[in-house]
Amino acid sequence: MVVQMMPEHVKSAVPKLPAYDARDLTGNGDQAHIILGDQTYVLRITRAGKLILTK
């Protein structure tokens, strides 16, 4: 696997995205509802520590 580092001048041009801890979203549980418009999705943290987002 080859990992390339982004040059500093490019990093500064990329806007920083908001970051959220999944456990904060789930209230330290394993599921949370996420609403987008009129759709509700379920965010689930699996036992293996993976995230699943379903409608």
mmCIF file of the N, C-alpha and C atoms, coordinates in Angstrom:
data_MODEL
# 
_entry.id   MODEL 
# 
loop_
_atom_site.group_PDB 
_atom_site.id 
_atom_site.type_symbol 
_atom_site.label_atom_id 
_atom_site.label_alt_id 
_atom_site.label_comp_id 
_atom_site.label_asym_id 
_atom_site.label_entity_id 
_atom_site.label_seq_id 
_atom_site.pdbx_PDB_ins_code 
_atom_site.Cartn_x 
_atom_site.Cartn_y 
_atom_site.Cartn_z 
_atom_site.occupancy 
_atom_site.B_iso_or_equiv 
_atom_site.pdbx_formal_charge 
_atom_site.auth_seq_id 
_atom_site.auth_comp_id 
_atom_site.auth_asym_id 
_atom_site.auth_atom_id 
_atom_site.pdbx_PDB_model_num 
ATOM 1   N N  . MET A 1 1  ? 0.838   -1.164 0.000  1.00 0.00 ? 1  MET A N  1 
ATOM 2   C CA . MET A 1 1  ? 0.000   0.000  0.000  1.00 0.00 ? 1  MET A CA 1 
ATOM 3   C C  . MET A 1 1  ? 0.895   1.243  0.000  1.00 0.00 ? 1  MET A C  1 
ATOM 4   N N  . VAL A 1 2  ? 0.575   2.182  -0.885 1.00 0.00 ? 2  VAL A N  1 
ATOM 5   C CA . VAL A 1 2  ? 1.331   3.422  -0.971 1.00 0.00 ? 2  VAL A CA 1 
ATOM 6   C C  . VAL A 1 2  ? 0.475   4.538  -0.389 1.00 0.00 ? 2  VAL A C  1 
ATOM 7   N N  . VAL A 1 3  ? 1.018   5.244  0.581  1.00 0.00 ? 3  VAL A N  1 
ATOM 8   C CA . VAL A 1 3  ? 0.312   6.365  1.189  1.00 0.00 ? 3  VAL A CA 1 
ATOM 9   C C  . VAL A 1 3  ? 1.032   7.640  0.789  1.00 0.00 ? 3  VAL A C  1 
ATOM 10  N N  . GLN A 1 4  ? 0.295   8.546  0.157  1.00 0.00 ? 4  GLN A N  1 
ATOM 11  C CA . GLN A 1 4  ? 0.881   9.810  -0.249 1.00 0.00 ? 4  GLN A CA 1 
ATOM 12  C C  . GLN A 1 4  ? 0.388   10.902 0.688  1.00 0.00 ? 4  GLN A C  1 
ATOM 13  N N  . MET A 1 5  ? 1.303   11.748 1.096  1.00 0.00 ? 5  MET A N  1 
ATOM 14  C CA . MET A 1 5  ? 0.951   12.865 1.954  1.00 0.00 ? 5  MET A CA 1 
ATOM 15  C C  . MET A 1 5  ? 0.542   14.042 1.084  1.00 0.00 ? 5  MET A C  1 
ATOM 16  N N  . MET A 1 6  ? -0.496  14.747 1.514  1.00 0.00 ? 6  MET A N  1 
ATOM 17  C CA . MET A 1 6  ? -0.957  15.922 0.786  1.00 0.00 ? 6  MET A CA 1 
ATOM 18  C C  . MET A 1 6  ? -0.024  17.088 1.111  1.00 0.00 ? 6  MET A C  1 
ATOM 19  N N  . PRO A 1 7  ? 0.449   17.810 0.083  1.00 0.00 ? 7  PRO A N  1 
ATOM 20  C CA . PRO A 1 7  ? 1.323   18.953 0.350  1.00 0.00 ? 7  PRO A CA 1 
ATOM 21  C C  . PRO A 1 7  ? 0.616   19.990 1.218  1.00 0.00 ? 7  PRO A C  1 
ATOM 22  N N  . GLU A 1 8  ? 1.384   20.682 2.070  1.00 0.00 ? 8  GLU A N  1 
ATOM 23  C CA . GLU A 1 8  ? 0.811   21.664 2.997  1.00 0.00 ? 8  GLU A CA 1 
ATOM 24  C C  . GLU A 1 8  ? -0.006  22.739 2.290  1.00 0.00 ? 8  GLU A C  1 
ATOM 25  N N  . HIS A 1 9  ? 0.461   23.230 1.127  1.00 0.00 ? 9  HIS A N  1 
ATOM 26  C CA . HIS A 1 9  ? -0.275  24.289 0.443  1.00 0.00 ? 9  HIS A CA 1 
ATOM 27  C C  . HIS A 1 9  ? -1.628  23.795 -0.066 1.00 0.00 ? 9  HIS A C  1 
ATOM 28  N N  . VAL A 1 10 ? -1.755  22.500 -0.316 1.00 0.00 ? 10 VAL A N  1 
ATOM 29  C CA . VAL A 1 10 ? -3.036  21.935 -0.739 1.00 0.00 ? 10 VAL A CA 1 
ATOM 30  C C  . VAL A 1 10 ? -3.933  21.732 0.479  1.00 0.00 ? 10 VAL A C  1 
ATOM 31  N N  . LYS A 1 11 ? -3.351  21.269 1.607  1.00 0.00 ? 11 LYS A N  1 
ATOM 32  C CA . LYS A 1 11 ? -4.122  21.058 2.832  1.00 0.00 ? 11 LYS A CA 1 
ATOM 33  C C  . LYS A 1 11 ? -4.823  22.335 3.267  1.00 0.00 ? 11 LYS A C  1 
ATOM 34  N N  . SER A 1 12 ? -4.126  23.453 3.193  1.00 0.00 ? 12 SER A N  1 
ATOM 35  C CA . SER A 1 12 ? -4.710  24.703 3.662  1.00 0.00 ? 12 SER A CA 1 
ATOM 36  C C  . SER A 1 12 ? -5.845  25.173 2.763  1.00 0.00 ? 12 SER A C  1 
ATOM 37  N N  . ALA A 1 13 ? -5.891  24.693 1.510  1.00 0.00 ? 13 ALA A N  1 
ATOM 38  C CA . ALA A 1 13 ? -6.951  25.094 0.585  1.00 0.00 ? 13 ALA A CA 1 
ATOM 39  C C  . ALA A 1 13 ? -8.206  24.235 0.754  1.00 0.00 ? 13 ALA A C  1 
ATOM 40  N N  . VAL A 1 14 ? -8.073  23.090 1.408  1.00 0.00 ? 14 VAL A N  1 
ATOM 41  C CA . VAL A 1 14 ? -9.199  22.178 1.603  1.00 0.00 ? 14 VAL A CA 1 
ATOM 42  C C  . VAL A 1 14 ? -9.952  22.598 2.859  1.00 0.00 ? 14 VAL A C  1 
ATOM 43  N N  . PRO A 1 15 ? -11.268 22.893 2.743  1.00 0.00 ? 15 PRO A N  1 
ATOM 44  C CA . PRO A 1 15 ? -12.004 23.309 3.938  1.00 0.00 ? 15 PRO A CA 1 
ATOM 45  C C  . PRO A 1 15 ? -12.102 22.172 4.950  1.00 0.00 ? 15 PRO A C  1 
ATOM 46  N N  . LYS A 1 16 ? -11.995 22.513 6.222  1.00 0.00 ? 16 LYS A N  1 
ATOM 47  C CA . LYS A 1 16 ? -12.102 21.508 7.280  1.00 0.00 ? 16 LYS A CA 1 
ATOM 48  C C  . LYS A 1 16 ? -13.569 21.101 7.430  1.00 0.00 ? 16 LYS A C  1 
ATOM 49  N N  . LEU A 1 17 ? -13.808 19.817 7.412  1.00 0.00 ? 17 LEU A N  1 
ATOM 50  C CA . LEU A 1 17 ? -15.171 19.292 7.548  1.00 0.00 ? 17 LEU A CA 1 
ATOM 51  C C  . LEU A 1 17 ? -15.520 19.116 9.017  1.00 0.00 ? 17 LEU A C  1 
ATOM 52  N N  . PRO A 1 18 ? -16.799 19.255 9.363  1.00 0.00 ? 18 PRO A N  1 
ATOM 53  C CA . PRO A 1 18 ? -17.197 18.982 10.749 1.00 0.00 ? 18 PRO A CA 1 
ATOM 54  C C  . PRO A 1 18 ? -16.946 17.505 11.070 1.00 0.00 ? 18 PRO A C  1 
ATOM 55  N N  . ALA A 1 19 ? -16.588 17.219 12.306 1.00 0.00 ? 19 ALA A N  1 
ATOM 56  C CA . ALA A 1 19 ? -16.330 15.841 12.734 1.00 0.00 ? 19 ALA A CA 1 
ATOM 57  C C  . ALA A 1 19 ? -17.185 15.534 13.951 1.00 0.00 ? 19 ALA A C  1 
ATOM 58  N N  . TYR A 1 20 ? -17.770 14.348 13.970 1.00 0.00 ? 20 TYR A N  1 
ATOM 59  C CA . TYR A 1 20 ? -18.633 13.937 15.060 1.00 0.00 ? 20 TYR A CA 1 
ATOM 60  C C  . TYR A 1 20 ? -18.222 12.548 15.504 1.00 0.00 ? 20 TYR A C  1 
ATOM 61  N N  . ASP A 1 21 ? -18.173 12.325 16.796 1.00 0.00 ? 21 ASP A N  1 
ATOM 62  C CA . ASP A 1 21 ? -17.904 10.996 17.326 1.00 0.00 ? 21 ASP A CA 1 
ATOM 63  C C  . ASP A 1 21 ? -19.214 10.210 17.271 1.00 0.00 ? 21 ASP A C  1 
ATOM 64  N N  . ALA A 1 22 ? -19.200 9.058  16.643 1.00 0.00 ? 22 ALA A N  1 
ATOM 65  C CA . ALA A 1 22 ? -20.420 8.259  16.480 1.00 0.00 ? 22 ALA A CA 1 
ATOM 66  C C  . ALA A 1 22 ? -21.039 7.905  17.828 1.00 0.00 ? 22 ALA A C  1 
ATOM 67  N N  . ARG A 1 23 ? -20.221 7.712  18.843 1.00 0.00 ? 23 ARG A N  1 
ATOM 68  C CA . ARG A 1 23 ? -20.767 7.365  20.164 1.00 0.00 ? 23 ARG A CA 1 
ATOM 69  C C  . ARG A 1 23 ? -21.502 8.552  20.784 1.00 0.00 ? 23 ARG A C  1 
ATOM 70  N N  . ASP A 1 24 ? -21.091 9.774  20.447 1.00 0.00 ? 24 ASP A N  1 
ATOM 71  C CA . ASP A 1 24 ? -21.845 10.947 20.905 1.00 0.00 ? 24 ASP A CA 1 
ATOM 72  C C  . ASP A 1 24 ? -23.203 10.990 20.207 1.00 0.00 ? 24 ASP A C  1 
ATOM 73  N N  . LEU A 1 25 ? -23.225 10.658 18.920 1.00 0.00 ? 25 LEU A N  1 
ATOM 74  C CA . LEU A 1 25 ? -24.484 10.665 18.171 1.00 0.00 ? 25 LEU A CA 1 
ATOM 75  C C  . LEU A 1 25 ? -25.455 9.610  18.693 1.00 0.00 ? 25 LEU A C  1 
ATOM 76  N N  . THR A 1 26 ? -24.936 8.496  19.169 1.00 0.00 ? 26 THR A N  1 
ATOM 77  C CA . THR A 1 26 ? -25.797 7.410  19.648 1.00 0.00 ? 26 THR A CA 1 
ATOM 78  C C  . THR A 1 26 ? -26.040 7.478  21.148 1.00 0.00 ? 26 THR A C  1 
ATOM 79  N N  . GLY A 1 27 ? -25.579 8.544  21.796 1.00 0.00 ? 27 GLY A N  1 
ATOM 80  C CA . GLY A 1 27 ? -25.779 8.661  23.242 1.00 0.00 ? 27 GLY A CA 1 
ATOM 81  C C  . GLY A 1 27 ? -25.099 7.540  23.993 1.00 0.00 ? 27 GLY A C  1 
ATOM 82  N N  . ASN A 1 28 ? -23.936 7.121  23.507 1.00 0.00 ? 28 ASN A N  1 
ATOM 83  C CA . ASN A 1 28 ? -23.166 6.004  24.061 1.00 0.00 ? 28 ASN A CA 1 
ATOM 84  C C  . ASN A 1 28 ? -23.882 4.667  23.942 1.00 0.00 ? 28 ASN A C  1 
ATOM 85  N N  . GLY A 1 29 ? -24.939 4.626  23.132 1.00 0.00 ? 29 GLY A N  1 
ATOM 86  C CA . GLY A 1 29 ? -25.599 3.360  22.824 1.00 0.00 ? 29 GLY A CA 1 
ATOM 87  C C  . GLY A 1 29 ? -25.041 2.833  21.510 1.00 0.00 ? 29 GLY A C  1 
ATOM 88  N N  . ASP A 1 30 ? -25.898 2.133  20.748 1.00 0.00 ? 30 ASP A N  1 
ATOM 89  C CA . ASP A 1 30 ? -25.406 1.621  19.471 1.00 0.00 ? 30 ASP A CA 1 
ATOM 90  C C  . ASP A 1 30 ? -26.259 2.039  18.281 1.00 0.00 ? 30 ASP A C  1 
ATOM 91  N N  . GLN A 1 31 ? -27.298 2.890  18.510 1.00 0.00 ? 31 GLN A N  1 
ATOM 92  C CA . GLN A 1 31 ? -28.128 3.332  17.400 1.00 0.00 ? 31 GLN A CA 1 
ATOM 93  C C  . GLN A 1 31 ? -28.560 4.784  17.583 1.00 0.00 ? 31 GLN A C  1 
ATOM 94  N N  . ALA A 1 32 ? -28.792 5.452  16.447 1.00 0.00 ? 32 ALA A N  1 
ATOM 95  C CA . ALA A 1 32 ? -29.318 6.814  16.453 1.00 0.00 ? 32 ALA A CA 1 
ATOM 96  C C  . ALA A 1 32 ? -30.121 7.023  15.188 1.00 0.00 ? 32 ALA A C  1 
ATOM 97  N N  . HIS A 1 33 ? -31.128 7.883  15.268 1.00 0.00 ? 33 HIS A N  1 
ATOM 98  C CA . HIS A 1 33 ? -31.870 8.286  14.071 1.00 0.00 ? 33 HIS A CA 1 
ATOM 99  C C  . HIS A 1 33 ? -31.203 9.530  13.498 1.00 0.00 ? 33 HIS A C  1 
ATOM 100 N N  . ILE A 1 34 ? -31.075 9.557  12.189 1.00 0.00 ? 34 ILE A N  1 
ATOM 101 C CA . ILE A 1 34 ? -30.561 10.723 11.477 1.00 0.00 ? 34 ILE A CA 1 
ATOM 102 C C  . ILE A 1 34 ? -31.626 11.119 10.474 1.00 0.00 ? 34 ILE A C  1 
ATOM 103 N N  . ILE A 1 35 ? -32.042 12.374 10.524 1.00 0.00 ? 35 ILE A N  1 
ATOM 104 C CA . ILE A 1 35 ? -33.121 12.858 9.664  1.00 0.00 ? 35 ILE A CA 1 
ATOM 105 C C  . ILE A 1 35 ? -32.549 13.788 8.610  1.00 0.00 ? 35 ILE A C  1 
ATOM 106 N N  . LEU A 1 36 ? -32.944 13.529 7.364  1.00 0.00 ? 36 LEU A N  1 
ATOM 107 C CA . LEU A 1 36 ? -32.565 14.379 6.237  1.00 0.00 ? 36 LEU A CA 1 
ATOM 108 C C  . LEU A 1 36 ? -33.830 14.649 5.440  1.00 0.00 ? 36 LEU A C  1 
ATOM 109 N N  . GLY A 1 37 ? -34.292 15.896 5.512  1.00 0.00 ? 37 GLY A N  1 
ATOM 110 C CA . GLY A 1 37 ? -35.565 16.220 4.848  1.00 0.00 ? 37 GLY A CA 1 
ATOM 111 C C  . GLY A 1 37 ? -36.684 15.444 5.494  1.00 0.00 ? 37 GLY A C  1 
ATOM 112 N N  . ASP A 1 38 ? -37.428 14.682 4.687  1.00 0.00 ? 38 ASP A N  1 
ATOM 113 C CA . ASP A 1 38 ? -38.525 13.891 5.238  1.00 0.00 ? 38 ASP A CA 1 
ATOM 114 C C  . ASP A 1 38 ? -38.156 12.417 5.408  1.00 0.00 ? 38 ASP A C  1 
ATOM 115 N N  . GLN A 1 39 ? -36.874 12.101 5.282  1.00 0.00 ? 39 GLN A N  1 
ATOM 116 C CA . GLN A 1 39 ? -36.403 10.721 5.424  1.00 0.00 ? 39 GLN A CA 1 
ATOM 117 C C  . GLN A 1 39 ? -35.704 10.534 6.770  1.00 0.00 ? 39 GLN A C  1 
ATOM 118 N N  . THR A 1 40 ? -35.942 9.397  7.406  1.00 0.00 ? 40 THR A N  1 
ATOM 119 C CA . THR A 1 40 ? -35.271 9.052  8.650  1.00 0.00 ? 40 THR A CA 1 
ATOM 120 C C  . THR A 1 40 ? -34.385 7.834  8.401  1.00 0.00 ? 40 THR A C  1 
ATOM 121 N N  . TYR A 1 41 ? -33.147 7.937  8.819  1.00 0.00 ? 41 TYR A N  1 
ATOM 122 C CA . TYR A 1 41 ? -32.169 6.863  8.668  1.00 0.00 ? 41 TYR A CA 1 
ATOM 123 C C  . TYR A 1 41 ? -31.763 6.377  10.049 1.00 0.00 ? 41 TYR A C  1 
ATOM 124 N N  . VAL A 1 42 ? -31.282 5.148  10.118 1.00 0.00 ? 42 VAL A N  1 
ATOM 125 C CA . VAL A 1 42 ? -30.783 4.593  11.370 1.00 0.00 ? 42 VAL A CA 1 
ATOM 126 C C  . VAL A 1 42 ? -29.282 4.393  11.228 1.00 0.00 ? 42 VAL A C  1 
ATOM 127 N N  . LEU A 1 43 ? -28.532 5.004  12.140 1.00 0.00 ? 43 LEU A N  1 
ATOM 128 C CA . LEU A 1 43 ? -27.094 4.804  12.228 1.00 0.00 ? 43 LEU A CA 1 
ATOM 129 C C  . LEU A 1 43 ? -26.860 3.766  13.300 1.00 0.00 ? 43 LEU A C  1 
ATOM 130 N N  . ARG A 1 44 ? -26.121 2.714  12.958 1.00 0.00 ? 44 ARG A N  1 
ATOM 131 C CA . ARG A 1 44 ? -25.883 1.639  13.926 1.00 0.00 ? 44 ARG A CA 1 
ATOM 132 C C  . ARG A 1 44 ? -24.396 1.354  14.009 1.00 0.00 ? 44 ARG A C  1 
ATOM 133 N N  . ILE A 1 45 ? -23.906 1.180  15.232 1.00 0.00 ? 45 ILE A N  1 
ATOM 134 C CA . ILE A 1 45 ? -22.528 0.744  15.458 1.00 0.00 ? 45 ILE A CA 1 
ATOM 135 C C  . ILE A 1 45 ? -22.583 -0.759 15.715 1.00 0.00 ? 45 ILE A C  1 
ATOM 136 N N  . THR A 1 46 ? -21.868 -1.521 14.904 1.00 0.00 ? 46 THR A N  1 
ATOM 137 C CA . THR A 1 46 ? -21.879 -2.980 15.045 1.00 0.00 ? 46 THR A CA 1 
ATOM 138 C C  . THR A 1 46 ? -20.960 -3.417 16.194 1.00 0.00 ? 46 THR A C  1 
ATOM 139 N N  . ARG A 1 47 ? -21.047 -4.672 16.562 1.00 0.00 ? 47 ARG A N  1 
ATOM 140 C CA . ARG A 1 47 ? -20.157 -5.215 17.597 1.00 0.00 ? 47 ARG A CA 1 
ATOM 141 C C  . ARG A 1 47 ? -18.711 -5.144 17.161 1.00 0.00 ? 47 ARG A C  1 
ATOM 142 N N  . ALA A 1 48 ? -18.483 -5.168 15.847 1.00 0.00 ? 48 ALA A N  1 
ATOM 143 C CA . ALA A 1 48 ? -17.110 -5.105 15.319 1.00 0.00 ? 48 ALA A CA 1 
ATOM 144 C C  . ALA A 1 48 ? -16.602 -3.667 15.220 1.00 0.00 ? 48 ALA A C  1 
ATOM 145 N N  . GLY A 1 49 ? -17.449 -2.691 15.624 1.00 0.00 ? 49 GLY A N  1 
ATOM 146 C CA . GLY A 1 49 ? -17.019 -1.304 15.590 1.00 0.00 ? 49 GLY A CA 1 
ATOM 147 C C  . GLY A 1 49 ? -17.163 -0.625 14.245 1.00 0.00 ? 49 GLY A C  1 
ATOM 148 N N  . LYS A 1 50 ? -17.979 -1.195 13.372 1.00 0.00 ? 50 LYS A N  1 
ATOM 149 C CA . LYS A 1 50 ? -18.244 -0.607 12.056 1.00 0.00 ? 50 LYS A CA 1 
ATOM 150 C C  . LYS A 1 50 ? -19.534 0.201  12.118 1.00 0.00 ? 50 LYS A C  1 
ATOM 151 N N  . LEU A 1 51 ? -19.694 1.130  11.163 1.00 0.00 ? 51 LEU A N  1 
ATOM 152 C CA . LEU A 1 51 ? -20.916 1.916  11.095 1.00 0.00 ? 51 LEU A CA 1 
ATOM 153 C C  . LEU A 1 51 ? -21.777 1.446  9.938  1.00 0.00 ? 51 LEU A C  1 
ATOM 154 N N  . ILE A 1 52 ? -23.092 1.355  10.178 1.00 0.00 ? 52 ILE A N  1 
ATOM 155 C CA . ILE A 1 52 ? -24.052 1.016  9.134  1.00 0.00 ? 52 ILE A CA 1 
ATOM 156 C C  . ILE A 1 52 ? -25.133 2.088  9.149  1.00 0.00 ? 52 ILE A C  1 
ATOM 157 N N  . LEU A 1 53 ? -25.447 2.639  7.982  1.00 0.00 ? 53 LEU A N  1 
ATOM 158 C CA . LEU A 1 53 ? -26.508 3.634  7.852  1.00 0.00 ? 53 LEU A CA 1 
ATOM 159 C C  . LEU A 1 53 ? -27.571 3.036  6.940  1.00 0.00 ? 53 LEU A C  1 
ATOM 160 N N  . THR A 1 54 ? -28.797 2.890  7.465  1.00 0.00 ? 54 THR A N  1 
ATOM 161 C CA . THR A 1 54 ? -29.889 2.302  6.686  1.00 0.00 ? 54 THR A CA 1 
ATOM 162 C C  . THR A 1 54 ? -31.095 3.217  6.715  1.00 0.00 ? 54 THR A C  1 
ATOM 163 N N  . LYS A 1 55 ? -31.954 3.027  5.718  1.00 0.00 ? 55 LYS A N  1 
ATOM 164 C CA . LYS A 1 55 ? -33.186 3.796  5.614  1.00 0.00 ? 55 LYS A CA 1 
ATOM 165 C C  . LYS A 1 55 ? -34.274 3.115  6.383  1.00 0.00 ? 55 LYS A C  1 
# 
